[in-house]
Amino acid sequence: MLGMVLVNFRLAMGVDAPASTWLGRAFLALEGRTAAIFVLLAGMGLVLGSARQSLTQARAQTWRRAFWLALIGLLNVSVFPADILHFYACYFALGAFFLGVPHRRCMALALLLPWLYVLALLNWNYNQGWDWATLSYLDFWQPAGFVRHLLFNGFHPLLPWLAFFLWGMGLARLPLAERRWQWRLVVGGALVFLISLSLREWLPKLWPAGAPWLGSSPLPPTPLYMFSAGGLATALVGAVLLWAPNLPALRALGRSTLTVYLAHIVLGMGTLEAMAWLSGRSLAEVAAAGLIFGALALLGSWAWLRRFPQGPMEMLMRRLSAPLAGERPASPGSGSGRC
């Protein structure tokens, strides 16, 4: 959450992150990787949250949740063009079809999608629709532009970002309470992350013409980006399960991430605009603003969760996506399948 706040505050404040400074390198390292962690955790959450539901009920509830996420996300786009919620809605809507699919198939498809994206890059124009000078998408509200942005060249397009969601769905079916599996996630994810970064450094020297395909930034999300971000997310999940599974403050923030995400746009960026901080600021000031908001979010979530089971937006979403009258209730042991 903190990483996403820092990345989005920098984007909103229009501050460059020079690779020549340690702070700039830190911000560049966060880009795309914090969002990848969110999407992977969303996939895990879908499986864990539907474990006590029948497959039919789990899918119906997920599609209702996706509808409301899409509506909130599209409203949010008018305020913050880099919104991720309408992409989330599509991840959930498609992920519902994979409930009941063996976890190995989910993970195999997740590994395949980055390579399918290479085929898409070879056949379609990635720059179409973009004004890179202002980082704005010119025909977002046109039907063709909206579909292109959603599927291919938006901030978090379904191809290949759905891979993170499917990988999370597969991880959730592993015996994650066992320490040996936690260590496997840490070591395996870290190795994939480090190997991807090494390839990013060496392959352009061996194949200069392929340099555009060998970056690890999220725009465009090439395979090296996907595997580096996915490996890091996997390692961090394992690390948290090993060393910090029950920290109250983290649990509170984890139960109110939708609330905090919207708050960092409406309240956080709104405050920055009121203070005239959306231009002419330094990277250090971006970091200070992000850290202050993060501390307030952590404290606010902890205080709220002392009285309520979830954050306010999470409680609203739960009510909106609750089973409709007449839907078959879950029965004991009627899990939603293997993935």
N, C-alpha and C positions, 0 to 999 in steps of 0.2 A: 504494500500500500504506500509506504513512504517513497519507494523508488518511483512509483507511478506519479505521485504528487510532484516530485522533483522534476521528472521529465516533462510533465504537462505544464508546470509553472514556467519552466524555461521556454517552452513553445509559446505560451501565452504572452510572456514578457519579451519575446523576440530577441533573446540573448544568444550569441554564438558560443559554442563550446570548443575552444581551440585545442587541438591534440598536442600542442606544445607545452601545456601546463598540466599538472597532476589533477587539478579540479576539473579541467575540461575533459581529460581522459576518463575520469570517474563518471561524468555525466554521459559521455558517449558510450561507456560500457553498460549503463543502465538502459539505454534506448532499446525498446523492443523486448528486452529480457524480462523486465518486471511484468509487462502485459502478458508475456508467454507463461509466466508462473500463474497469473490469474486464470488464464484459460485452462491450463492443466488442472488447477484446483477445481475449476468449475466442472470439468469432466469427472473428477473424483467425487465431487459433491452430488452429481446427478445419480451415480451408482449407489453411494452410501445413503442418500436421502430416500431412495426408492426401494431399499432392501426389504422393507416390510409391506410393500404393496404388490398387488397383482400386476402383471405386465400391462394389462389393459388400463388399469387405473393409473399406473406410473406414467404411461405415455400420454394419457389425457391430461393429467395434471401438468406435465412438462410442457405440453403444447399451449396450455393456458398461460403458464408462466412466460413462455416465449412470446406470446401475443402482447402481454403487458410490458415486457422488456423492450420489445420493438417499438411500442408506442412511446414509452419514456425516452428511449434512445433517439428516436426521430425528433421529438421535441427538443432534446438536448443538443442535437446537431445545430440547431439555429443559434445556440449560445456558444458551443464548442465543437467545431467541425471535426475534430479528431475523436469524437465519441466512439466508445467501444461497445455500448450496450446493444445497439441494433445488430451488431455482429454477433454478440452473445446470444441474442434471440435466435439467430439462425443456427448457431452451434447447438443450442438446446433442442431446437426443432428437429434437426437432423440426427443429433445424438440419441433422441428418443427411439429412433428406428434400430439403434444398435443395442438397446437394452435386450438382453436375452441372447446376444451373439457371444460366442466364446471369446474370452479376453485376448487370446493369441491372435485372432482374426482382427480385432480392433487395433492391436499394436502393429500387426503386419501392414494394415492399411495406412496407419500413421507413418510408418517408415517409407511407404510408397508415395504418398502425396507430394513430398518435396520434389521428387524426380518427375512426377507428372507436371508439376509447375514449370519445370525447365522446358517441357514440350510447349506449354502455353506461352512462355516467353519467346520461344523460337517462332511462333506463329502469329502472335498478337503484339501490338504496339503498347509497351508498358507506359509510355509517356502520355498517351492519349487522355485528354481530360484534365491534365495537371497544368497549373501555373506554378512552376517550381520557385519562382522569385518570391511569391507570397504564400507558398505551400497551401494553395486553395484549389479545390476541384470545381472546374468551371461549369460542368453540366450535371452536377450531382442530382438535381431535382428533375432532370429529364429522364424518361424511362430507360433509354439506352445507357446513359451515363450512370444512372443509379445501379443498374444490373452489373455494368462493368466494374464500378467501384466496389460493389458488394462481393463479386465473385473473383476478381482478378487483380486490380491494382489500387484498391483502397488502402487505408491504414492497416487493416487486419483482415484481408480478404479470405473468404472461405477456402479457396485454393491458394496457399497450402495450410492456412492457420487452423483448419479443422483438425489437422494432425495433432496439435497440442491437446485438444479436447479428447480425441479418441485415445491418445496415449494415457491421459489421466483416467479415462474410463477403464483402461486395462490395468493400470497400477492399482486402482481401488479394489480389484478382485484378487490381488496378491495377499499373502498372509503378513500384512504390514506390522502386526503386533510382535512378530518375531525379530529379534535383534539381528539375526543373520541376514534377513531380507532388508532391514534398514541399512545395514552396512553395504549390501549389494547396491542399493540405490545410490548411496554416497559415493562409493568407489567407481561403480559403472558410469554414473552420470558425470562425475568429475573427469574420468578418462575421455569420454566422448567430447566434453567441453574443451579440454586441453588439446586433444588431437585436432579438433575443428579449428581452434585458434592457430595451431602450428601450421596446418594446411593453408590457412589464410595468408600466412607470412611467406611460405615457401612456394606454393603453386604458381603465383603470379610471376615469380622469377624464372620458373621453368617453362611457363606458358604465358608470355606477356599478352598475347592476343586474347586470352581468356580472362583477363583481369576483371572485366565487368561482371563475370559470372562467379567470381571467387571472393566476393565481399562477405562480410558478416554483419552488415547493417540491415535493419528491417525493411528498408525501401531500396530495391525490391527484396522480398524474403527468399533469397537463394538457398540451396541446400546447406551450405556452410552456416548461414545464419540459423536455419531451422534446427540443425543438429547441435550447434553451440548453445542456443537458447534452451532447447529441450533437455540437453544434458545438464545444464546448470540448474534448471527447474527441478529435474529429477533428484539431483544431488542435494538440493536444499530441502526438498520434502523429506528425504532420508535423514538429513542432519537434524531437522526439527523433531522428527519422531524419536531420534536417539537422545537428544540433549535438552529439548524444551517442550515436552508434550503437554504440560499442564500449567504453563504460566498464565495466571488469571488475566493480565492485561492483554496478552496476545489473543487469548480465547475471546475476550470481549470484542476486540477489533475484528476478529474473524467472523463474529456473528453480526457485524454491522458494516460490512464492506460496501454494500450498495449505498447505504446512507452516507458513509464517508466519501465515497466516490462522487456522489452528486453534490455533497457539501463542499468538496474542494473546488468544484466548478462554480457553484452558485455563490457560496459564502467566501471561499478562499480567493478565487479570481475576482469576485465582486469587490472584495475589500482592497485587493491590489489595484483595481481600476479606480476606486474611490480615493486611494492614496496617490494616484498618478504614477504607479509603479509598472505600468504595462509598456513602458518604453524608456530608453536611456539608463538602464540599470546594468549592474555587473553580474557576473556569474556567482560571485560570493553572496550578493544580495538575493539571488534566486535560491541559493542553498539555505540562507538564513530564513527566508520566507517559508520554504518547504519544511524545514526542521521545526519551525515554530508551529506551523499548521499540524504537522505530524504529532507533536507533543500534545497539542490541544485535542486532536482527534483521539489519541490514546486515552487521555484523561477523561474526555467526554464519554467515550464508549464504555470505559470501565464504570463510570458513575451511573450511566443509563442501565447497564446490564446488572447492576446490583438490585434493580427493582423489576426489570422486565427480561423476558427470555431472549429477545432479539432486538436489533435496532428498529427504529420506527418505520423505515422504508421496508425492511425485511418483514415486519409484522403485517404491513399493508399488502405486500406481495403474497404472503402466505394466505391472507384472507381472500384476495382476488383469485388465487389459483387453487383454492380449496375444492375438494370433490363436490360436484353438483348433486342436488337431491336426486335419488334414484340410482346413483352409481354404486356398483357393488363394493362394499367396504373390504379392506384388506383382511385376510385371514392369517392366523399364526403360521409362519413358515412359508407363506406364499410370496417368496422373493421374486424379484423382477428378472431372474435369469442370471447367466454367468458373466455378463459384462454390462 
